Amino acid sequence: MGTHVIKMPDIGEGIAQVELVEWFVKVGDVVGEDQVVADVMTDKATVEIPSPVSGTVLALGGQPGEVMAVGSELIRIEVEGSGNHVDSPTPIAQATVAEPATSTPTAAMQGAPAPHTTAATTAPAPAAAARQPGEKPLASPAVRKRALEAGVELRYVPGSGPAGRILHEDLDAFLHAPKSADLRPAGQARRTDSEQIAVIGLRRKIAERMQDAKRRVAHFSYVEEVDVTQLEALRQQLNQQYGQQRGKLTLLPLLVRALVVALRDFPQINATYDDQAQVITRHGAVHVGIATQGDNGLMVPVLRHAEAAGLWDNAQEIIRLAQAARSNKASREELSGSTITLTSLGALGGIASTPVVNTPEVAIVGVNRMVERAVVVNGQIVVRTMMNLSSSFDHRVVDGMDAASFIQAVRRLLEQPACLFVE
C-alpha cells in the first residue's frame, strides 16, 4: 500500500490562495476515482476538487474556512501500489485526528471522533438525530430545494450517500416514513439551544464585498413607480403566441432590453470606477449582472453583450446562468465583468428597497413586486398593474439628476413597451 497526496491545484489567473469551503469526505472514508472530495473558493467561483485515485482517506490538510496556498497538501489517500508520496511519521492532519475533538462542525468535518459525555452514554439519542449537533447536513441544491418545498428540516434526515450526504432516496424515505412525535420538539416547549455558524466560503465573500461596497461607495437610492400594465399584457401575448417554440418570457429579459435602450443616452451609468487609479471607464458593451439567490447565498452571473442579443436569446441565457449559479457550476468568467446589475426579489420584492452597488460598477437597478391597485388616469379611477424600481448609484460618479433621468427613461420604455423595439 502507498500514499497519494492531492495538492491544492492551480486554478489559474494568478490565484495564489483559495479558501477551503467544505469537505465531502472524512478520515477513513473510501473514495473512488473522480469522486469530489472538497469544494474550494476563489474570489468569484466555487471549484470542486475530485480525487484522481481510489483509496482510503488517511488525513485532511485543512479546515473549512481556512485559506490555503496553491500547492499545499490538501488530502492524503491510501492507495494500492506505491502512490506518489513517501509516507512520513507525521501525517498532515495527525494533530487534528489525535487530539481530543470538540463538538464543533470543523472537528466533525476533520474526521475526529466526537467526545462521549455521561449524558450521551446513559441516554440514547433520538432516532432522527443522524449527525452531531451543529453539523451541517450534506445535500445537493436539488435535494435542499425539495426539502424546503416539503417543509422538511434536513438535519432530521439520515443520509446514505458518501460522507452522510442526503440523497433524493433518503428524502423520499423520510417523507413516507411514519411520523413520530419525538422527531421534533413540541411547539410550546421552552428552548435553550443555540447554533454558531462559521462565516466561510461564499457567505464570507458576500460579507467582504458588501462591507467594502458600503465603506467605499457614496450610495444614494432613487425609487420610481412604473405602470407596467401594457408591458405585462405584451409579455403574456408573446408567451401565448411564441412560448411553445421559443420558451416562456419572464419580466427580466424585458427589463434588460429597457436598460440596453436607456443606456444609449446615459453612458455614464454603464460604467465602472477604479477608485484607486481614479479612472472611470464607460463601456459600450452592456454586460448585465443578474443577482441570483442560491442555497449558499447571493451570486451575480453576467449576461454578456445584452445589447447584441434578441429578447429570447437573453431570456435563455438568463435561465442558463441562474441554473449554473444555483448549482455552483458557474465559472469565474461567468461571475465577473458586469457593467451594471439588475436585482429582483420577485414576488417578495416589497414596496421599495435600497440595493447595494456591485462595485466597481456605479449603478444597480432593483425591481419590486408587481401589484394591481387603483390609480387615477385622466381623472378616472382605474385598476392598473404597478411596480416600483428601486435603484442605487455611486454618487462619486453619478449625479442625482443623471440617475433620476435614467430611471425616468427606463420607466417610459416600460410603460410604452413598443418603444423597446424601435431602433
C-alpha positions in Angstrom: 0.0 0.0 0.0 1.2 3.5 -0.7 0.1 7.1 -0.1 -1.2 9.5 -2.7 -1.1 13.2 -1.8 -3.5 15.6 -3.6 -2.3 19.2 -3.5 -4.3 22.3 -3.8 -4.4 22.8 -7.6 -3.5 25.9 -9.5 -6.9 27.3 -10.5 -5.3 29.8 -12.9 -5.4 33.6 -13.4 -2.5 34.1 -11.0 -4.5 33.0 -8.0 -2.1 32.1 -5.2 -4.5 31.3 -2.4 -8.0 29.7 -2.2 -10.4 29.1 0.6 -11.3 25.6 1.7 -15.1 25.7 1.8 -16.4 22.2 2.5 -15.2 18.6 2.8 -17.3 15.8 1.3 -15.2 13.0 2.9 -13.7 12.3 6.3 -10.8 10.2 7.6 -11.5 6.6 7.0 -13.8 7.1 4.1 -13.3 5.1 0.9 -13.2 7.3 -2.1 -13.4 6.4 -5.8 -11.6 7.9 -8.8 -13.2 11.2 -9.9 -15.2 11.5 -6.7 -15.5 15.1 -5.4 -13.7 15.3 -2.1 -13.9 19.1 -1.4 -15.1 22.5 -2.5 -12.7 25.4 -2.6 -13.5 29.0 -3.5 -11.6 31.7 -5.4 -12.5 35.4 -5.3 -15.5 34.6 -7.6 -16.3 30.9 -8.1 -16.6 27.7 -6.2 -14.4 24.9 -7.6 -14.9 21.2 -7.0 -11.7 19.1 -6.3 -12.0 15.5 -7.5 -9.8 12.6 -6.4 -7.6 11.2 -9.3 -7.3 7.9 -7.5 -9.3 5.4 -5.5 -8.4 4.5 -1.9 -9.0 5.3 1.8 -8.7 8.8 3.3 -5.8 9.0 5.7 -5.7 12.7 6.6 -7.2 16.0 5.7 -5.0 19.1 5.2 -7.2 21.9 6.4 -10.5 23.0 8.0 -13.4 24.7 6.3 -12.8 28.4 6.2 -9.0 28.1 6.1 -7.2 29.9 3.3 -4.7 27.6 1.7 -1.8 28.3 -0.7 -1.8 26.7 -4.1 0.4 23.6 -4.0 -0.1 22.9 -0.3 -1.2 19.4 0.7 -5.0 19.1 0.6 -5.6 15.4 1.4 -3.8 12.1 1.7 -5.2 8.8 0.4 -4.0 5.3 0.9 -3.9 3.5 -2.4 -2.9 0.2 -3.9 0.7 0.4 -5.1 3.4 2.9 -4.3 1.4 6.1 -4.6 3.1 9.4 -5.3 4.4 10.2 -1.8 6.8 8.6 0.7 4.9 8.3 4.0 6.3 10.4 6.8 5.9 9.6 10.5 3.7 12.7 10.9 0.6 12.8 8.7 -0.6 16.3 7.7 -3.7 16.1 9.9 -2.3 13.9 12.7 -2.7 16.6 15.2 -6.3 17.1 14.2 -7.1 13.4 14.5 -5.1 12.6 17.6 -6.1 15.5 19.9 -9.5 15.3 21.7 -12.2 16.6 19.5 -14.7 19.3 20.5 -18.3 19.2 19.4 -17.8 21.7 16.6 -18.6 21.4 12.9 -14.9 21.6 11.9 -13.9 18.8 14.3 -16.6 16.6 12.8 -15.5 17.6 9.2 -11.9 16.6 10.0 -13.0 13.1 10.9 -12.2 13.4 14.6 -14.4 11.3 16.9 -16.9 13.3 18.9 -16.5 13.1 22.7 -18.9 10.8 24.6 -20.3 12.6 27.6 -22.0 11.0 30.5 -25.4 12.1 29.2 -24.7 10.5 25.8 -23.7 7.2 27.4 -26.7 7.0 29.7 -29.5 8.3 27.5 -29.9 7.1 23.9 -30.1 9.8 21.1 -33.4 10.3 19.4 -33.9 8.1 16.4 -33.9 11.0 13.9 -30.6 12.5 15.1 -28.4 11.3 12.2 -25.5 13.7 12.8 -23.6 15.6 15.5 -25.2 18.8 16.9 -24.2 21.7 14.7 -23.0 19.6 11.9 -24.3 20.8 8.5 -26.2 18.1 6.6 -24.7 17.5 3.2 -27.1 17.6 0.3 -27.3 18.8 -3.3 -29.1 22.1 -4.2 -31.9 20.0 -5.8 -32.4 18.0 -2.6 -32.4 21.2 -0.5 -35.0 22.7 -2.7 -37.3 19.7 -2.4 -36.9 19.7 1.3 -37.7 23.4 1.6 -40.8 22.9 -0.6 -41.9 20.0 1.6 -41.2 21.8 4.8 -38.6 19.3 5.9 -35.5 20.2 8.0 -32.6 18.2 6.6 -30.9 17.9 9.9 -33.6 15.3 10.8 -33.0 13.2 7.6 -30.4 10.4 7.8 -28.1 10.4 4.7 -26.9 7.2 3.0 -24.6 8.9 0.4 -20.8 9.5 0.7 -19.9 11.2 3.9 -23.5 11.0 5.0 -24.8 13.1 2.0 -28.6 13.1 1.8 -29.8 11.7 -1.4 -33.2 12.0 -3.1 -34.0 8.4 -1.9 -33.3 9.4 1.7 -35.7 12.3 1.4 -38.3 10.1 -0.1 -37.9 7.6 2.7 -38.2 10.3 5.3 -41.3 11.8 3.7 -43.1 8.4 3.5 -42.0 7.1 6.9 -44.5 7.1 9.8 -44.0 10.3 11.8 -43.1 10.1 15.4 -43.9 12.7 18.0 -40.3 12.6 19.1 -38.9 13.8 15.8 -39.5 17.5 16.5 -39.7 19.5 19.7 -43.1 20.5 20.9 -44.3 23.8 19.6 -44.8 25.2 23.1 -41.6 23.7 24.6 -39.1 26.1 26.1 -35.9 26.1 24.0 -32.4 26.8 25.3 -30.4 25.7 22.2 -28.3 27.9 20.0 -26.2 27.5 16.9 -22.9 29.0 15.8 -22.4 29.3 12.1 -18.9 29.9 10.7 -18.8 32.7 8.1 -16.9 30.9 5.4 -17.0 30.3 1.7 -19.5 32.2 -0.4 -21.0 33.8 2.7 -17.6 35.2 3.7 -17.1 36.6 0.2 -20.6 38.2 0.2 -19.8 39.8 3.6 -16.5 41.1 2.5 -17.9 42.6 -0.8 -20.9 44.2 1.0 -18.8 45.7 3.7 -16.3 47.0 1.1 -19.0 48.5 -1.1 -20.7 50.3 1.8 -17.4 51.6 3.1 -16.1 52.9 -0.2 -19.2 53.9 -2.3 -21.2 57.1 -1.7 -24.5 55.4 -2.1 -27.8 57.1 -2.9 -31.0 55.5 -3.9 -33.9 56.6 -6.1 -37.4 54.9 -6.2 -39.8 55.4 -9.1 -43.3 54.0 -9.7 -44.0 52.3 -13.0 -47.2 51.4 -14.7 -46.4 48.0 -16.3 -50.0 47.1 -17.4 -49.1 47.3 -21.1 -45.8 45.5 -20.5 -47.4 42.6 -18.7 -50.0 42.4 -21.4 -47.3 42.3 -24.1 -45.4 39.6 -22.2 -48.5 37.4 -21.9 -49.3 37.9 -25.6 -45.7 37.0 -26.6 -45.8 33.8 -24.4 -49.2 32.8 -25.8 -48.0 33.3 -29.4 -44.4 32.1 -29.2 -44.0 30.4 -25.9 -44.2 26.9 -27.2 -41.5 27.4 -29.9 -39.1 29.9 -28.1 -39.8 29.4 -24.4 -41.7 31.4 -21.9 -40.6 35.0 -21.2 -40.3 36.3 -17.7 -40.1 40.0 -16.9 -36.3 40.0 -16.7 -35.4 40.0 -20.4 -37.8 42.9 -21.0 -36.2 44.8 -18.2 -32.8 44.0 -19.7 -34.0 45.4 -23.0 -35.2 48.6 -21.3 -31.7 49.0 -19.7 -30.0 48.5 -23.0 -32.1 51.1 -24.8 -31.9 53.7 -22.0 -28.2 53.3 -21.6 -27.6 54.6 -25.1 -28.4 58.1 -23.8 -26.8 57.6 -20.4 -23.3 56.1 -21.0 -22.2 57.5 -17.6 -24.4 54.9 -15.9 -22.9 51.9 -17.8 -19.5 52.4 -16.2 -17.0 51.1 -13.7 -14.9 53.2 -11.3 -11.4 52.3 -10.3 -11.2 54.5 -7.2 -7.5 53.5 -6.6 -6.4 54.8 -10.0 -9.2 57.5 -10.1 -10.3 56.4 -13.5 -13.9 56.0 -14.8 -14.4 53.5 -17.7 -17.5 53.9 -19.8 -18.4 50.7 -21.5 -20.0 50.3 -24.9 -20.9 46.7 -24.2 -23.8 46.1 -21.8 -22.8 43.2 -19.5 -25.7 42.9 -17.1 -25.1 41.3 -13.7 -28.2 39.3 -12.8 -28.3 39.0 -9.0 -29.3 35.4 -8.2 -30.1 33.9 -4.8 -28.8 30.3 -4.3 -28.7 27.9 -1.4 -25.4 29.3 -0.2 -26.0 33.0 -0.8 -26.2 35.7 -3.4 -24.2 35.4 -6.7 -24.2 37.7 -9.7 -23.7 35.8 -13.0 -23.2 38.1 -16.0 -25.3 38.3 -19.1 -22.7 39.4 -21.6 -23.4 41.7 -24.6 -27.1 42.1 -23.8 -27.1 44.9 -26.4 -26.4 42.5 -29.2 -28.8 39.7 -28.4 -32.5 39.3 -29.0 -35.2 39.1 -26.4 -35.4 35.2 -26.4 -31.6 34.8 -26.6 -31.2 36.9 -23.5 -34.1 35.1 -21.8 -32.5 31.7 -22.4 -29.1 32.9 -21.3 -30.5 34.3 -18.1 -32.1 30.9 -17.3 -28.8 29.1 -18.0 -26.8 31.5 -15.9 -29.2 31.2 -13.0 -29.1 27.4 -13.1 -25.3 27.4 -13.2 -25.1 29.9 -10.3 -27.6 28.0 -8.1 -25.8 24.7 -8.7 -22.4 26.2 -8.0 -21.3 25.4 -11.6 -20.8 29.0 -12.8 -17.3 29.6 -14.0 -15.1 32.6 -12.9 -15.7 34.2 -16.2 -19.5 33.9 -15.8 -19.3 35.7 -12.4 -17.2 38.7 -13.3 -17.0 41.6 -15.7 -20.5 43.1 -15.3 -21.1 46.8 -16.1 -24.5 47.3 -14.4 -26.5 45.0 -12.2 -30.2 44.1 -12.2 -31.6 42.7 -9.0 -35.1 41.4 -8.2 -36.8 39.7 -5.3 -39.6 38.6 -7.5 -42.9 38.1 -5.6 -41.1 39.0 -2.4 -40.0 42.4 -3.8 -41.9 44.5 -1.4 -42.7 48.2 -2.0 -39.1 49.6 -2.1 -35.6 48.5 -1.3 -32.1 50.0 -1.2 -29.8 47.7 -3.2 -26.0 47.9 -2.7 -23.9 48.9 -5.7 -22.0 46.0 -7.1 -18.5 47.6 -7.2 -16.7 48.6 -9.3 -20.0 49.3 -11.1 -21.7 52.6 -10.4 -25.4 51.6 -10.7 -27.7 48.8 -9.7 -31.4 48.7 -10.7 -33.8 46.9 -8.3 -37.2 45.5 -9.2 -40.0 45.3 -6.7 -43.1 43.2 -7.0 -46.0 43.9 -9.4 -49.4 44.6 -7.8 -52.8 45.5 -9.1 -54.2 48.6 -7.5 -56.5 51.6 -8.1 -54.8 54.6 -9.6 -56.0 57.8 -11.2 -55.6 58.0 -15.0 -57.0 61.1 -16.9 -59.2 61.9 -13.9 -60.7 58.4 -13.7 -60.0 55.7 -11.0 -58.9 52.6 -12.8 -57.1 49.3 -11.9 -53.5 49.2 -13.2 -50.6 46.8 -12.7 -47.9 48.8 -10.8 -44.3 48.2 -9.9 -41.5 50.2 -8.3 -38.0 50.5 -9.5 -35.6 50.9 -6.5 -32.1 51.8 -7.7 -28.8 52.8 -6.1 -25.9 54.7 -7.6 -22.4 55.7 -6.7 -22.7 59.5 -6.1 -19.0 59.9 -6.6 -19.6 59.2 -10.3 -23.3 59.6 -11.0 -25.0 62.9 -10.3 -28.5 62.8 -8.9 -30.1 64.5 -12.0 -28.5 61.9 -14.3 -29.7 59.0 -12.1 -33.2 60.3 -11.9 -33.3 61.0 -15.7 -32.0 57.5 -16.5 -34.7 55.8 -14.3 -37.3 58.0 -15.9 -36.1 56.9 -19.3 -36.4 53.2 -18.2 -39.9 54.0 -16.8 -41.1 55.5 -20.2 -39.8 52.4 -22.0 -41.6 50.0 -19.7 -44.9 52.0 -19.8 -44.8 52.2 -23.6 -43.2 48.8 -24.5 -43.5 49.3 -28.2 -40.6 51.7 -27.8 -38.4 48.9 -26.6 -38.1 47.7 -30.2 -37.9 51.0 -32.1 -34.4 51.5 -33.5 
